Amino acid sequence: MFRNAGFNILLSVLLIVVIAVSVTTFSPVASADKLLGQLLKTFGIGFVVSEFAEPIDNFINTLTFNNGVQVETATKVVPIVTVGSGTFAGAVQVSGPAAEINKVQAVAQLEGDFRDGTFRIRALVPVNTKNPIDIKNIDRIEGVGVTALIDVDV
């Protein structure tokens, strides 16, 4: 509808705020507020990553180049998706052969505790879907690795 990306983002954020205020103001259940907050974080991260993936990728490539540790293969920024719940948990830059990078849609995050919780482990696996509800129905993209972790402040 509008050609200015900044205006579209502002409009989207305003719409989310209006919906959030409406739901929390008129909701009789306190848990609705928590649910709405989680939904905003989940969709907010997904939106931010999809809107800013290319500039973030370019920034990371410039950052690593300027420090003499540039990536020599193709790169791409994708969301981190928690396996089982399908919620967005941030973003990463992945790198590898261009043909394989084109297949990556997200990075699945698998979590576990080691040694009775002394170590918290998060495995980050490049996958072919943004909706890894069932780990058995997704494909790991071999030859692709995570080269940068991106924290999204929402």
Buried (B, 14 or more C-beta within 10 A) or exposed (E): EEEEEEEEBEEBEEEBEEEBEEBEEEEEEEEEEEEBEEBBBBBBBBBBBEBBBEEBBEBBBEEBEEEEEEBEBBBBBBBBBBBBEBBBBBBBBBBBBEEBBEBBBBBBBBEEEEEEEEEEEEEBBBBBBBEBEEEEEBEEBEEBEBBBEBEBEE
